[in-house]
Amino acid sequence: MSDDKIERLLDDWRLTHASLFPIAERARAAVRAVAPEATERVMYGGLLFGAPDPFCGVFLYSAHVTMEFGRGAELQDPHRVLEGGGKFRRHIKLRTLDDIATKHLREYIERALQRPSAPSK
């Protein structure tokens, strides 16, 4: 996906979610810290990261940012911060910059990066 599409999405987030944008940017930085080689693309209204296969994504909602994990149901959750009840996906809601540390976001990104890409059956 082109950098132009990413920049347009970020500009939109900056304008429409000014209070949440710094949280999204810090979540993106956490992904980059764990996986500097990861690709980033606009998909489903958010940003998906792959290395090479998708392992997480950042999405903005009206009152929070989420870090989505497509295989999150398979992740260990020692801090009990993963939310969702679907067959595969889980997410972490981020409402403040402090949530990034207190919800151990980097640890969960590391765990997601280590998962194989195809969902187990």
C-alpha positions in Angstrom: 0.0 0.0 0.0 1.3 3.4 -0.9 2.7 5.8 1.7 0.1 8.3 0.4 -2.8 6.1 1.6 -1.2 5.8 5.0 -0.6 9.6 5.2 -4.2 10.3 4.1 -5.5 8.0 6.9 -3.2 9.6 9.5 -4.3 13.1 8.4 -7.9 12.0 8.7 -7.3 10.6 12.2 -5.5 13.8 13.2 -8.5 15.9 12.2 -11.3 13.7 13.3 -9.8 12.1 16.5 -7.4 14.8 17.7 -7.4 13.5 21.3 -6.9 9.9 20.3 -4.3 10.4 17.6 -1.3 10.5 20.0 -2.4 7.1 21.4 -2.6 5.7 17.9 0.9 7.1 17.0 2.4 5.6 20.2 0.8 2.3 19.4 2.3 2.4 15.9 5.7 3.3 17.5 5.3 0.2 19.8 4.9 -2.0 16.7 7.9 -0.4 15.1 10.0 -1.0 18.2 9.2 -4.7 18.2 9.2 -5.2 14.5 11.1 -2.5 12.6 10.9 -4.6 9.4 7.1 -4.8 9.6 5.1 -3.5 6.7 2.2 -1.1 7.2 -0.9 -0.8 5.1 -4.4 0.7 5.2 -7.1 -1.9 5.5 -10.5 -2.1 7.1 -10.3 1.6 8.0 -7.1 1.1 10.1 -3.5 0.2 9.8 -2.4 -3.5 9.5 1.1 -4.6 10.2 2.8 -7.6 8.6 6.1 -9.3 9.0 5.5 -10.6 6.3 2.0 -11.9 7.3 -0.5 -9.7 9.2 0.0 -9.9 13.0 -1.7 -6.8 14.4 -3.5 -3.6 13.5 -4.3 -0.2 14.9 -7.9 1.2 14.7 -9.6 4.3 16.0 -13.1 4.5 17.3 -15.0 7.3 18.9 -13.8 6.8 22.4 -10.7 4.6 22.1 -7.9 3.1 20.0 -7.7 -0.6 19.6 -4.7 -2.8 18.9 -6.3 -5.8 17.1 -4.8 -9.2 17.0 -6.2 -11.5 14.3 -5.0 -14.6 16.2 -5.5 -13.1 19.6 -7.5 -16.0 20.9 -4.4 -18.0 20.8 -2.2 -15.5 22.7 -1.4 -16.1 26.3 -3.0 -13.3 28.3 -1.2 -13.2 31.7 -2.3 -9.5 32.3 -6.0 -10.2 31.3 -6.2 -7.3 29.0 -7.3 -9.0 25.8 -11.0 -8.4 25.0 -13.4 -10.1 22.5 -15.1 -13.4 22.3 -14.8 -14.4 18.7 -13.2 -17.5 17.4 -9.9 -15.9 16.5 -9.7 -12.1 17.1 -8.9 -10.3 20.3 -8.1 -6.6 21.0 -6.7 -4.3 23.6 -8.6 -1.0 24.1 -6.4 2.0 24.7 -8.1 5.1 26.1 -5.0 6.9 27.4 -1.3 7.1 26.7 -0.7 5.4 30.0 -2.7 2.3 28.8 0.1 1.5 26.4 2.4 0.7 29.4 -0.1 -0.5 31.9 -1.7 -2.9 29.5 1.7 -4.3 28.4 1.0 -3.5 24.7 4.6 -4.2 23.6 4.5 -7.7 25.2 1.3 -8.6 23.3 2.7 -7.3 20.0 5.8 -9.5 20.6 3.5 -12.5 21.3 1.4 -11.8 18.1 4.5 -11.5 16.0 5.6 -15.0 17.0 2.4 -16.6 16.0 2.2 -18.4 12.6 -0.1 -16.8 10.1 -2.7 -19.4 9.4 -5.4 -19.8 12.0 -5.5 -23.2 13.6 -8.7 -25.2 13.3 
